[in-house]
């Protein structure tokens, strides 16, 4: 299952019984409380009860704007990252177990990075059914779950959620809309007046944090370098590996 498949699953849930919204809100609320306490949680989560049952997309976006602003005002940067990365969808653990075993056996980060790249290529060809030419282009652009290793940092550039539509579009805002994976807020990209804090994108960064913490069995730090929410063309995440990994 690719990152896009996970996003598609989440999008489907959000269109039916709001299960995805309920799950995301529960993770966010728990993360705030566990990180900075119940008093701050009550302030940050103000108004969230109206979202679970019958909220429309604009209500979700409006509440998210307000919640991220409250989080930015009340919580320090590291704690905000910890909270938001804990809200992420996850790459299936079962598919990462061979990589973890290989790393535990060899301590060879280049080997497991190549294994992750091979998983990604397999999904592009066998799940998304892309031809070799497009697969090679995607790899040359440095897109994908494996990213590009630069010393002790991996730079991961997300693959667009709606790949063909993104590549075909010539309008920058439309391209960013087709790029975004998040079913909660991607509609916000259509409006030039809508602003959501970059803090929110640490949820997406948590996808990569989980991958490398599962493989290495050590904490890793992630950093949002670029985000379509901020008007960038792509979403780029830096995964900072622990010192001594190599």
C-alpha positions in Angstrom: 0.0 0.0 0.0 1.4 3.4 -1.1 1.0 6.7 0.7 -1.6 7.6 -2.0 -3.5 4.4 -1.2 -3.6 5.3 2.4 -4.9 8.8 1.5 -7.5 7.3 -0.8 -8.7 5.0 2.0 -8.9 8.0 4.3 -10.8 10.1 1.8 -13.3 7.3 1.3 -13.9 7.1 5.0 -14.4 10.8 5.3 -17.1 10.7 2.6 -19.2 8.0 4.4 -19.7 8.0 8.2 -17.0 10.6 9.1 -15.0 7.7 10.6 -11.8 9.3 9.4 -12.7 12.7 11.0 -13.5 11.0 14.2 -10.2 9.1 14.2 -8.2 12.1 13.4 -9.8 14.3 16.0 -9.3 11.5 18.6 -5.6 11.3 17.8 -5.2 15.0 17.8 -7.0 15.5 21.1 -5.0 12.7 22.8 -1.8 14.1 21.5 -2.5 17.5 22.9 -3.4 16.2 26.3 -0.5 13.8 26.6 2.0 16.4 25.5 0.8 19.6 27.2 -2.1 18.6 29.5 -5.9 18.8 29.7 -6.2 22.5 30.2 -4.5 23.3 26.9 -6.4 20.5 25.2 -9.7 22.1 26.2 -8.6 25.4 24.6 -7.2 23.9 21.4 -10.1 21.5 20.9 -12.8 24.2 21.4 -15.7 23.6 19.0 -14.5 20.1 17.8 -17.6 18.5 19.1 -19.6 20.0 16.2 -17.4 18.2 13.6 -17.9 14.6 14.4 -21.5 14.2 13.4 -22.5 16.4 10.5 -19.8 18.9 9.7 -19.4 19.8 6.1 -16.0 20.4 4.4 -15.9 24.1 5.0 -16.7 23.7 8.7 -13.8 21.2 9.0 -11.4 23.7 7.3 -12.6 26.7 9.4 -12.2 24.8 12.7 -8.8 23.5 11.6 -7.6 27.0 10.9 -8.7 28.1 14.4 -7.3 25.0 16.1 -3.9 25.4 14.5 -3.8 29.1 15.4 -4.6 28.2 19.0 -2.0 25.4 19.0 0.7 27.8 17.6 -0.2 30.4 20.3 -0.3 28.0 23.3 2.3 25.3 22.6 6.1 25.4 21.8 7.4 24.3 18.4 8.8 20.9 19.4 5.6 20.0 21.3 3.5 21.1 18.3 5.6 18.8 16.0 5.2 15.9 18.5 1.4 16.4 18.6 0.9 16.6 14.8 3.2 13.8 13.8 1.2 11.6 16.1 -1.9 12.2 14.0 -0.4 10.7 10.8 -1.6 7.8 8.7 1.0 5.0 8.7 2.7 2.9 6.2 1.8 -0.7 7.0 4.1 -2.1 9.6 4.1 -5.6 8.1 5.8 -4.3 5.0 8.5 -2.6 7.0 9.4 -5.6 9.1 11.9 -7.0 6.5 13.6 -3.6 6.4 13.8 -3.5 10.2 15.2 -7.0 10.3 17.8 -6.1 7.7 18.9 -3.0 9.6 19.1 -4.9 12.9 21.3 -7.5 11.2 23.6 -5.3 9.1 23.3 -1.7 10.4 23.5 -0.8 6.7 21.3 2.3 6.2 22.0 2.4 2.5 20.8 -1.2 2.1 17.4 -0.5 3.9 17.0 2.7 2.0 17.4 0.8 -1.3 14.9 -1.8 -0.1 12.4 1.0 0.7 13.0 2.5 -2.8 12.3 -1.0 -4.3 9.0 -1.2 -2.4 8.0 2.2 -3.8 8.9 1.2 -7.3 6.9 -2.0 -7.0 3.9 0.0 -5.9 4.2 2.4 -8.7 4.2 -0.4 -11.2 1.9 -3.0 -9.7 -0.6 -0.9 -7.7 -0.7 2.4 -9.6 0.0 0.7 -12.9 2.4 3.4 -14.1 4.6 2.7 -17.2 8.3 2.5 -16.9 8.8 6.0 -18.5 6.7 7.7 -15.8 8.3 5.6 -13.0 11.7 6.7 -14.1 10.7 10.3 -14.3 9.3 10.1 -10.8 12.5 8.6 -9.5 14.6 11.2 -11.3 12.6 14.0 -9.6 13.4 12.5 -6.2 9.7 11.9 -5.4 8.5 9.0 -3.3 8.4 7.4 0.1 12.1 6.5 0.1 13.3 10.0 -0.7 16.9 11.0 -1.4 19.6 10.4 1.2 22.0 13.3 1.9 24.4 12.2 4.6 22.4 11.7 7.8 19.2 13.4 6.3 16.7 12.0 3.9 14.7 14.4 1.8 11.3 12.9 0.9 9.1 14.7 -1.7 5.5 13.4 -1.7 4.1 12.0 -4.9 0.9 14.0 -5.9 -2.3 12.5 -4.6 -3.9 12.8 -8.1 -0.8 12.2 -10.1 -2.1 12.4 -13.7 -4.3 15.5 -13.0 -1.3 17.2 -11.3 1.0 16.5 -14.2 -1.6 17.6 -16.8 -2.6 20.9 -15.1 -0.9 24.2 -16.0 -2.6 26.3 -13.3 -0.4 26.5 -10.1 -3.2 26.5 -7.6 -5.0 23.6 -9.4 -1.7 21.7 -9.4 -1.4 22.2 -5.6 -4.9 21.0 -5.1 -4.3 17.8 -7.0 -1.0 17.4 -5.1 -2.4 17.5 -1.5 -3.1 14.2 0.2 -5.1 15.3 3.2 -8.9 14.6 2.9 -9.6 17.1 5.8 -8.2 20.3 4.3 -7.2 19.8 0.6 -10.3 21.8 -0.5 -8.8 24.8 1.3 -6.1 25.1 -1.4 -8.7 26.2 -3.9 -9.2 29.5 -2.1 -6.4 32.1 -2.2 -7.8 33.7 1.0 -7.6 30.5 3.1 -4.6 30.2 5.3 -3.8 27.1 7.4 -0.6 27.1 9.6 2.3 25.0 8.3 2.1 23.3 11.7 -0.7 21.2 10.3 1.7 19.6 7.7 3.6 17.9 10.5 0.8 15.4 10.4 2.0 14.4 6.9 5.6 14.5 8.1 4.6 11.9 10.7 4.1 9.4 7.9 7.9 9.4 7.3 8.7 9.6 11.0 6.8 6.4 11.6 8.6 4.6 8.7 12.1 5.4 9.9 11.4 4.9 13.6 9.9 1.5 12.7 13.0 0.5 10.7 15.6 1.9 13.1 13.8 1.4 16.4 15.1 4.8 17.4 13.5 8.2 17.5 14.0 10.4 14.4 13.2 14.1 13.9 11.3 15.4 10.9 11.1 18.9 9.4 8.6 20.3 6.9 10.7 22.1 4.3 8.1 23.0 1.7 4.3 22.7 1.7 1.5 23.3 -0.8 -0.5 24.9 2.1 2.1 27.6 2.1 2.1 28.1 -1.7 5.0 25.8 -2.6 4.7 23.6 -5.6 5.5 20.4 -3.6 5.6 19.0 -0.1 9.2 18.2 1.0 10.0 16.6 4.3 13.5 16.2 5.9 14.0 13.1 8.0 16.9 13.7 10.3 18.4 10.3 11.2 20.0 9.7 14.6 23.8 10.4 14.9 25.8 7.3 14.4 23.4 5.7 11.9 25.1 4.8 8.7 
